[in-house]
């Protein structure tokens, strides 16, 4: 499914409390707004390309994690594919 221009996400089978996905961002794509994680965490593994988070560039083989109460706005200049998941940490 196209989440925003140049951003495609494919949801994968998961289990309660965990949502898994593969995401592709075309060269020059940027997340449409701030991605806020109020009560859940998110982690991803960069499969190919480069994903930019603030002033850090994450290349193939990089694992990135965000805990609850964090936010980010990923973008890419090269295009990127990442495998990730969101996990519910609420009591």
ZAZATI-320548 format. One line per field, with one value per residue: residue in one letter; x, y, z of N, C-alpha, C, O in turn. Coordinates in steps of 0.2 Angstrom, whole numbers. Atoms other than C-alpha are relative to their C-alpha. Layout:
N
residu = [a, ...]
n_u = [X, ...]
n_v = [Y, ...]
n_w = [Z, ...]
ca_u = [X, ...]
ca_v = [Y, ...]
ca_w = [Z, ...]
c_u = [X, ...]
c_v = [Y, ...]
c_w = [Z, ...]
o_u = [X, ...]
o_v = [Y, ...]
o_w = [Z, ...]
end
This chain:
91
residu = [x, x, x, x, x, x, x, x, x, x, x, x, x, x, x, x, x, x, x, x, x, x, x, x, x, x, x, x, x, x, x, x, x, x, x, x, x, x, x, x, x, x, x, x, x, x, x, x, x, x, x, x, x, x, x, x, x, x, x, x, x, x, x, x, x, x, x, x, x, x, x, x, x, x, x, x, x, x, x, x, x, x, x, x, x, x, x, x, x, x, x]
n_u = [4, -4, 2, -1, -4, -7, -1, 5, -1, 3, 1, -1, 3, -3, 3, 2, -5, -6, 2, -6, 0, -5, 2, -5, 0, -3, -5, 3, 6, -1, 6, 4, 1, -4, 3, -1, 1, 2, 0, -3, -7, -1, -7, 0, -7, -1, -2, -4, 0, -2, 5, -2, 4, -4, -6, -3, 2, 0, 0, 2, -2, 1, 6, 2, 6, 3, 4, 6, -1, -5, 3, -5, 2, -5, 0, -5, -3, -2, 5, -1, 5, -1, 5, 0, 6, 2, 2, 4, -3, 5, 2]
n_v = [-6, -7, -4, -7, 0, 3, 4, 6, 5, 6, 3, 7, 3, -1, 3, -5, -4, -1, -1, 0, -3, -2, -7, -3, -7, -2, -5, -6, 1, -2, 1, -6, -4, 3, 7, -1, 7, -2, 5, 6, -1, 2, 2, 2, 2, -2, 5, -3, -7, -4, -4, -6, -2, -5, -1, 7, 5, 7, 4, 7, 3, -4, 2, -7, 1, -6, 2, -4, -7, -3, -1, -1, -1, 3, -2, 4, -3, 6, 5, 5, 5, 1, 4, -2, 2, -4, 4, -3, 1, -3, 5]
n_w = [0, 0, -6, 2, 6, 0, -6, 0, -5, 0, -7, 0, -6, -7, -6, -5, -3, 5, 7, 4, 7, 4, 3, 6, 2, 6, -1, -1, -4, -7, -4, 1, -6, -6, -2, -8, -4, -7, -4, 3, 3, 7, 1, 7, 2, 7, 5, 5, 1, -6, -4, -4, -6, -2, 3, 1, 6, -2, 6, 0, -6, -6, -4, -4, -5, -3, -6, -1, -1, 5, 7, 6, 7, 4, 7, 3, 7, 4, 0, -5, -2, -7, -4, -7, -4, -5, -5, -5, -6, -5, -5]
ca_u = [0, 6, 7, 13, 21, 37, 33, 26, 23, 19, 11, 17, 9, 12, 5, -4, 6, 18, 15, 28, 32, 43, 44, 52, 56, 60, 75, 71, 56, 53, 40, 25, 25, 33, 31, 27, 28, 18, 15, 24, 41, 48, 63, 69, 84, 90, 91, 97, 100, 102, 89, 92, 86, 91, 109, 113, 113, 109, 115, 113, 114, 110, 98, 88, 76, 65, 57, 40, 39, 50, 47, 57, 55, 64, 70, 81, 92, 96, 80, 79, 71, 69, 61, 54, 41, 31, 28, 15, 23, 7, 2]
ca_v = [0, 18, 27, 43, 48, 37, 27, 9, -2, -20, -27, -44, -57, -54, -58, -48, -33, -34, -26, -31, -23, -20, -2, 5, 23, 30, 41, 58, 52, 59, 54, 65, 71, 68, 49, 50, 34, 39, 22, 10, 7, 4, -4, -7, -15, -7, -20, -9, 9, 23, 30, 47, 51, 68, 70, 51, 40, 22, 10, -8, -19, -5, -9, 7, 7, 20, 18, 24, 43, 46, 53, 54, 59, 47, 52, 45, 52, 35, 25, 12, -4, -8, -22, -17, -19, -9, -16, -12, -9, -2, -11]
ca_w = [0, -4, 13, 5, -12, -14, 2, 1, 15, 16, 32, 37, 48, 66, 83, 97, 102, 87, 70, 57, 40, 26, 19, 3, 1, -16, -18, -11, -1, 16, 30, 28, 46, 63, 67, 86, 97, 112, 120, 109, 102, 84, 78, 60, 51, 35, 21, 7, 3, 16, 29, 37, 54, 59, 57, 56, 40, 43, 29, 25, 41, 53, 67, 74, 89, 96, 113, 119, 120, 105, 88, 71, 53, 42, 24, 11, -4, -11, -8, 5, 10, 29, 39, 55, 69, 81, 98, 111, 128, 137, 153]
c_u = [4, -2, 1, 4, 7, 1, -5, 2, -4, -1, 2, -4, 3, -4, -2, 5, 6, -3, 7, -1, 6, -2, 6, -1, 4, 5, -3, -6, 1, -7, -4, -1, 4, -3, 1, -2, -2, 0, 3, 7, 0, 7, 0, 8, 0, 3, 4, -1, 2, -7, 3, -5, 4, 6, 4, -3, 1, 0, -1, 3, 0, -7, -2, -6, -2, -5, -7, 2, 5, -3, 6, -4, 5, 0, 6, 2, 1, -5, 3, -5, 2, -5, -1, -7, -2, -3, -4, 3, -5, -2, -7]
c_v = [6, 4, 7, 0, -3, -4, -6, -4, -6, -3, -8, -4, 1, -4, 6, 4, 2, 1, 0, 2, 0, 6, 2, 7, 2, 5, 7, 0, 2, -1, 6, 5, -3, -7, 0, -7, 2, -6, -7, 1, -2, -1, -2, -2, 2, -6, 2, 7, 3, 3, 5, 2, 6, 1, -7, -3, -7, -4, -7, -4, 4, -2, 7, -2, 6, -3, 4, 7, 4, 2, 1, 2, -2, 3, -4, 4, -5, -5, -5, -5, -2, -5, 2, -2, 6, -5, 4, -1, 3, -6, -4]
c_w = [0, 6, -2, -7, 1, 6, 0, 6, -1, 7, 0, 6, 6, 5, 4, 3, -5, -7, -4, -7, -4, -4, -5, -1, -6, 1, 1, 4, 7, 4, 0, 6, 5, 2, 8, 3, 7, 5, -3, -3, -7, -1, -8, -2, -8, -4, -6, 0, 7, 3, 4, 5, 3, -3, -1, -6, 2, -7, 1, 6, 6, 3, 4, 4, 3, 5, 0, 2, -4, -6, -5, -6, -5, -7, -3, -7, -5, -2, 5, 1, 7, 2, 7, 4, 5, 5, 6, 7, 6, 5, -1]
o_u = [10, -8, -3, 6, 11, 6, -11, 7, -9, 5, 0, -6, 10, -7, -1, 10, 10, -6, 11, -6, 12, -7, 12, -7, 9, 5, -8, -9, 7, -12, -2, -3, 8, -9, 7, -7, 3, 3, 2, 8, -5, 11, -5, 12, -4, 8, 9, -6, 5, -10, 8, -11, 9, 7, 10, -9, 7, -4, -4, 9, 1, -12, 3, -10, 2, -9, -8, 7, 7, -9, 12, -10, 9, -5, 10, -2, 0, -5, 8, -11, 8, -11, 4, -11, 3, -6, -2, 4, -3, -2, -9]
o_v = [6, 6, 11, -5, 0, -7, -4, -6, -6, -5, -11, 0, 1, -9, 12, 1, 6, -3, 4, 2, 0, 7, 0, 10, 0, 9, 9, 6, 1, 0, 11, 10, -8, -7, -1, -10, 2, -5, -12, 7, -5, 2, -5, 0, 0, -8, -1, 10, 0, 6, 4, 3, 5, 2, -7, -4, -9, -4, -9, -3, 1, -3, 9, -5, 11, -7, 9, 9, 9, 0, 2, 1, 1, 5, -7, 7, -4, -9, -6, -4, -3, -5, 3, -6, 9, -10, 9, -7, 4, -12, -8]
o_w = [3, 7, 1, -9, 5, 7, 0, 7, -4, 10, -5, 10, 7, 4, 3, 5, -3, -9, -3, -10, -1, -6, -4, -1, -7, 6, -3, 6, 10, 1, 1, 5, 4, 3, 10, 1, 11, 11, 1, -4, -10, 2, -10, 2, -12, -3, -7, 2, 11, -1, 8, 4, 6, -9, -2, -7, 5, -11, 6, 8, 12, 0, 7, 2, 5, 4, -4, 5, -3, -7, -3, -7, -7, -10, 0, -10, -11, -6, 6, -1, 9, 0, 10, 1, 7, 4, 7, 9, 12, 3, 3]
end
